[in-house]
C-alpha cells in the first residue's frame, strides 16, 4: 500500500488461471526489483531506510487482511490477501536491511531467507486458492460467497484442495506458510541486539502486527471456507454444481502436495536459498584483522549456522578456521619447530587464507632458529 489499488480490480476480471499467475508470479516482479536495486545496486543500507520499509510493510499486511475480512467476492478476498502477503515478504526484507546496516549478517541472512521462502510459499498456496475459486466459478457461475454453500458435497476433492490452501495461507502447521512466518518471527526475536533504538522499538511492534495479521487471516479463511463449502446450498446454481474436471483437480492436488512437502521438509527449500543468502552476505563482507594477522570476514558468521562453524568472539578466527590451521610440528636441529600444516577443507574461508596462515606461521617459527644461530656464531 498505497500501490495496491489495481490488484482487487484486476483479479475478479481475469480468468482464474491468469489470477493464479498474477498473484503467484507477477506480483513477485516488484519484490525481485526491490532486492536487485536496494540490496545490490545501492550503497550500504542505512537503518532509517529499514524503518521506512518495515513501517510500510506492517501497514500493508494489516490493512490487506482487514480489507479481505470485509469482502464477499471470493476472488476479491484472495486479491486482498495477496496485498497482505506482499507486506509479510517486505517485513522480512526490511529486517534484512536493518540487520545488515548493523553488521549482523547472520540475522540478515535469516531474515532474507524467511522473505524468499515466503515468496515461494505464497506462489504455491495462492495459486492453489485461485485455482479452487476458478473451479467454484466454473461449477456455479458465482463468486459471491453469500450465494454459495454446501459445495463440499458436490465438489469433495476441490473442497479438500481449497482447505489445504486455506490452512497454508493461515500459517498453521504443518504446511508451508507456517515455516516462513516462523522464520520471520525468529528474525524479529533477534532485534534486541540491534544498536539503534528506533529499530529496537519499531521491530517488536512490527512483530505484534504480524501476529495480529496471521490471526485475522485464519479468521478470514474460516469464514471463506465455511460460507463457500459448508452448510446448505443457498442458490439453484449450487444445487446443479459438479466436481471440477480432472486436469483442474490434478493441478490443485499437486499444489496441495507441494504445500505439505514444503511444510514438513523445509530444509530442502532453505538449502536451495542458502547460496543466495550467502552471496548477499559475502557482498556485505567487511574484512577485519585479527590478533593473528588473519583477515576475518563477517560473512563467515552469516554462513556459520549453515556450515556448523561457531564464533566465540569477533577478535578470533572461527573454530573451523582454527581447525583448518592445525599445526603438525616436526622438531628441527635447532630445537625450533618447522611447521608442516594439515589444512582441512573449510567451506567458509578460502584456501588463500590458509596459505597466508602457513606463511605467517612459518615466519614466526623460523625466527627462533635465526636467533639461536646468531648467538652460536
C-alpha positions in Angstrom: 0.0 0.0 0.0 -0.8 2.6 -1.4 0.2 1.0 -4.7 -2.3 -1.9 -4.3 -5.5 -0.3 -5.8 -5.2 -2.1 -9.2 -5.0 -5.6 -7.7 -8.6 -6.1 -6.3 -9.9 -4.8 -9.6 -7.7 -7.0 -11.8 -8.2 -10.4 -10.1 -12.0 -10.6 -10.3 -11.9 -9.6 -14.0 -9.1 -12.0 -15.0 -9.6 -15.7 -15.6 -8.8 -17.8 -12.6 -5.7 -19.4 -14.0 -4.4 -15.9 -15.0 -5.2 -14.7 -11.5 -3.1 -17.5 -10.1 -0.2 -16.5 -12.4 -0.7 -12.8 -11.5 -0.6 -13.4 -7.8 2.0 -16.1 -7.7 4.4 -14.7 -10.2 3.7 -11.3 -11.5 3.4 -9.5 -8.1 6.9 -11.0 -7.2 8.5 -9.0 -10.0 8.3 -6.0 -7.7 9.9 -8.0 -4.9 12.7 -9.1 -7.3 13.2 -5.5 -8.5 13.4 -4.2 -4.9 16.0 -6.9 -4.0 18.2 -6.2 -7.1 18.1 -2.4 -6.6 18.2 -1.9 -2.9 20.4 -4.9 -2.0 22.7 -5.0 -5.0 22.9 -1.7 -6.8 22.7 0.9 -3.9 25.3 1.5 -1.3 25.3 0.0 2.2 21.8 0.3 3.7 21.0 2.7 6.5 18.9 1.8 9.5 16.4 4.6 8.9 15.6 3.1 5.4 14.9 -0.2 7.2 12.4 1.6 9.4 10.6 3.0 6.4 10.3 -0.4 4.8 9.2 -2.0 8.0 6.5 0.6 8.7 5.0 0.4 5.2 5.2 -3.4 5.2 3.4 -3.7 8.5 0.7 -1.3 7.5 0.3 -3.2 4.2 0.0 -6.6 5.9 -2.6 -5.4 8.5 -4.7 -3.3 6.2 -4.7 -6.0 3.5 -6.2 -8.6 5.8 -8.7 -6.1 7.2 -9.9 -5.3 3.7 -10.1 -9.0 3.0 -12.3 -9.6 6.0 -14.9 -7.3 4.6 -15.2 -8.9 1.2 -18.0 -11.2 -0.1 -16.5 -11.7 -3.5 -14.2 -14.8 -3.2 -11.7 -13.6 -5.8 -11.5 -10.0 -4.3 -10.9 -11.6 -0.9 -7.9 -13.6 -2.3 -6.7 -10.4 -4.0 -6.5 -8.5 -0.7 -4.7 -11.4 0.8 -2.1 -11.0 -1.9 -1.6 -7.5 -0.6 -1.2 -8.9 2.9 1.4 -11.4 1.9 3.4 -8.9 0.0 3.5 -6.9 3.3 4.8 -10.0 5.1 7.5 -10.5 2.5 8.6 -6.9 2.8 8.7 -7.3 6.6 11.4 -9.9 6.1 13.3 -7.7 3.6 13.1 -4.7 6.0 14.5 -6.8 8.8 17.3 -7.9 6.5 18.2 -4.3 5.7 18.2 -3.3 9.3 20.4 -6.2 10.4 22.8 -5.6 7.5 23.1 -1.9 8.4 24.0 -3.0 11.9 26.6 -5.6 10.7 24.5 -8.5 12.0 25.0 -10.6 8.8 23.8 -13.9 10.3 20.5 -12.3 11.3 20.2 -10.6 8.0 20.7 -13.9 6.2 17.9 -15.4 8.3 15.5 -12.6 7.5 16.3 -12.7 3.8 15.8 -16.5 3.8 12.4 -16.0 5.5 11.3 -13.4 2.9 12.4 -15.5 0.0 10.8 -18.6 1.5 7.6 -16.8 1.8 7.8 -15.7 -1.8 8.0 -19.3 -2.8 5.2 -20.4 -0.4 2.9 -17.6 -1.5 3.3 -18.7 -5.1 2.1 -22.2 -4.1 -0.8 -21.6 -1.9 -2.2 -18.5 -3.6 -2.1 -20.3 -7.0 -3.9 -23.2 -5.3 -6.6 -20.9 -3.9 -7.2 -19.1 -7.2 -7.5 -22.4 -9.0 -10.0 -23.5 -6.3 -12.0 -20.3 -6.8 -11.9 -20.9 -10.5 -13.3 -24.4 -10.0 -16.1 -22.9 -7.9 -16.8 -20.2 -10.5 -16.9 -22.7 -13.3 -19.2 -25.1 -11.5 -21.6 -22.5 -10.2 -21.1 -19.3 -12.1 -21.0 -17.4 -8.8 -18.2 -15.5 -7.0 -20.4 -14.2 -4.2 -19.9 -16.3 -1.2 -23.3 -15.5 0.2 -24.9 -17.3 -2.8 -22.8 -20.4 -2.3 -22.6 -23.1 0.4 -22.8 -26.8 0.6 -20.2 -27.3 -2.2 -18.3 -29.8 -0.1 -20.9 -32.4 -1.1 -20.8 -31.5 -4.7 -17.0 -31.0 -5.1 -15.3 -33.0 -2.4 -11.8 -33.1 -4.0 -11.8 -29.4 -4.9 -13.0 -28.6 -1.4 -10.2 -30.6 0.1 -7.6 -28.9 -2.0 -9.1 -25.5 -1.2 -9.0 -26.3 2.5 -5.3 -27.2 2.3 -4.7 -23.8 0.7 -6.7 -22.1 3.5 -4.6 -23.8 6.2 -1.4 -22.9 4.4 -2.2 -19.2 4.0 -3.3 -19.0 7.6 0.2 -20.0 8.7 -0.9 -23.1 10.5 1.4 -26.2 10.9 2.4 -28.5 9.3 2.0 -26.6 6.0 4.5 -24.2 4.3 3.0 -20.9 5.3 3.8 -21.6 8.9 7.5 -22.2 8.2 8.3 -18.9 6.5 6.3 -16.8 9.0 8.0 -18.7 11.9 11.4 -17.8 10.4 10.3 -14.2 10.2 9.4 -14.3 13.9 12.8 -15.8 14.7 14.4 -12.9 12.9 12.2 -10.4 14.9 13.4 -12.0 18.1 17.0 -11.1 17.3 16.1 -7.4 17.2 17.2 -6.6 20.8 20.8 -7.0 19.7 20.5 -4.0 17.3 22.3 -0.9 18.4 19.7 1.6 17.1 16.9 2.4 19.5 14.5 3.2 16.7 14.7 -0.3 15.4 14.6 -1.8 18.9 11.2 0.0 19.4 9.8 -0.5 16.0 10.5 -4.2 15.3 8.6 -5.6 18.3 5.6 -3.5 17.2 6.0 -5.0 13.7 6.1 -8.4 15.2 2.8 -7.7 17.0 1.2 -6.6 13.8 2.5 -9.7 12.0 1.0 -11.9 14.7 -2.4 -10.0 14.5 -2.3 -10.3 10.7 -1.8 -14.1 11.0 -4.7 -14.4 13.4 -7.0 -12.3 11.3 -6.0 -14.3 8.2 -7.0 -17.5 9.9 -10.4 -16.0 10.9 -10.9 -14.8 7.3 -10.3 -18.2 5.8 -12.5 -19.9 8.3 -15.2 -17.6 7.0 -14.3 -18.1 3.4 -14.2 -21.9 3.5 -17.2 -22.2 5.8 -19.5 -19.9 3.9 -18.5 -21.3 0.5 -18.2 -25.0 1.1 -20.1 -25.9 4.3 -23.7 -25.6 5.2 -26.6 -25.9 2.8 -26.9 -24.7 -0.8 -28.2 -21.2 -0.9 -28.9 -21.0 -4.7 -30.0 -23.1 -7.5 -26.6 -22.8 -9.2 -25.0 -24.6 -6.3 -27.6 -27.4 -6.4 -26.6 -28.1 -10.1 -22.8 -27.9 -9.5 -20.5 -30.8 -10.1 -16.9 -31.8 -9.4 -14.1 -30.0 -11.4 -12.5 -31.6 -14.4 -9.6 -34.0 -13.8 -7.0 -31.6 -15.2 -8.0 -28.9 -12.7 -8.0 -31.4 -9.9 -4.6 -32.7 -10.8 -3.2 -29.1 -10.7 -4.9 -28.3 -7.4 -3.9 -31.6 -5.7 -0.3 -31.2 -6.9 0.0 -27.7 -5.4 -1.6 -29.0 -2.2 1.0 -31.8 -2.1 3.8 -29.2 -2.6 2.4 -27.1 0.2 2.6 -30.1 2.5 6.1 -31.1 1.4 7.5 -27.6 1.8 6.0 -27.5 5.3 7.2 -30.9 6.6 10.5 -30.8 4.7 11.5 -27.1 4.7 15.3 -27.9 4.9 15.4 -28.6 1.1 14.0 -25.2 0.3 16.2 -23.5 2.9 19.3 -25.3 1.4 18.3 -24.1 -2.1 18.0 -20.5 -0.7 21.3 -20.7 1.2 23.6 -19.7 -1.7 21.5 -16.5 -2.3 21.8 -15.5 1.4 25.5 -16.4 1.5 26.2 -14.5 -1.7 24.4 -11.4 -0.4 26.3 -11.7 2.9 29.6 -12.0 1.1 28.7 -8.8 -0.7 28.4 -7.1 2.7 31.7 -8.6 3.9 34.0 -6.3 5.8 37.4 -7.7 6.4 39.0 -7.2 9.8 42.4 -8.0 11.1 42.5 -10.5 13.9 45.2 -10.7 16.5 46.9 -13.5 14.5 47.1 -11.2 11.4 44.4 -13.1 9.5 41.5 -11.4 7.8 38.2 -12.3 9.3 35.2 -11.8 7.2 31.8 -11.1 8.7 30.2 -13.2 6.1 31.7 -16.3 7.7 29.4 -15.5 10.7 26.4 -15.4 8.4 27.3 -18.8 7.0 28.1 -20.3 10.4 24.6 -21.6 11.2 24.6 -23.4 7.8 28.1 -24.9 8.0 28.4 -25.8 11.6 31.1 -23.2 12.4 30.8 -21.3 15.7 32.3 -18.0 16.8 33.3 -17.2 20.3 34.2 -13.5 19.8 34.8 -11.1 16.9 38.5 -10.9 17.6 39.3 -14.6 17.0 39.0 -16.6 13.8 36.1 -19.1 13.6 36.7 -22.6 15.0 36.5 -24.2 11.6 39.4 -22.0 10.5 41.4 -22.8 13.7 40.9 -26.4 12.9 42.0 -25.8 9.4 45.2 -24.3 10.7 46.1 -27.2 12.9 49.8 -27.4 13.1 51.9 -30.6 12.9 55.3 -29.7 14.3 58.4 -31.6 13.3 61.5 -30.9 15.5 64.5 -29.4 13.8 68.2 -29.4 14.6 68.0 -26.1 16.5 65.0 -27.2 18.6 62.5 -24.9 17.0 59.6 -26.4 15.1 59.4 -26.3 11.3 55.7 -26.3 10.5 54.0 -28.7 8.3 50.4 -27.7 8.0 47.5 -30.0 7.6 44.7 -27.8 6.3 41.3 -29.4 6.3 38.6 -28.3 4.0 36.7 -25.3 5.2 33.7 -24.0 3.3 33.8 -20.7 5.0 37.3 -19.5 4.4 39.2 -19.9 1.1 42.4 -21.7 0.5 44.3 -18.4 0.1 43.6 -17.6 3.8 45.0 -21.0 4.8 48.2 -20.3 2.7 48.6 -16.9 4.4 48.3 -18.7 7.7 51.1 -21.1 6.6 53.4 -18.2 5.6 52.8 -16.3 8.8 53.3 -19.3 11.0 56.4 -20.3 9.0 57.9 -16.8 9.5 57.1 -17.0 13.2 58.7 -20.4 13.6 61.9 -19.6 11.7 62.7 -16.6 13.9 63.9 -18.7 16.9 66.3 -20.6 14.6 67.8 -17.4 13.3 68.3 -16.1 16.8 70.0 -19.3 18.0 72.3 -19.4 15.0 73.3 -15.8 15.6 74.1 -16.4 19.3 76.1 -19.5 18.4 78.2 -17.7 15.9 
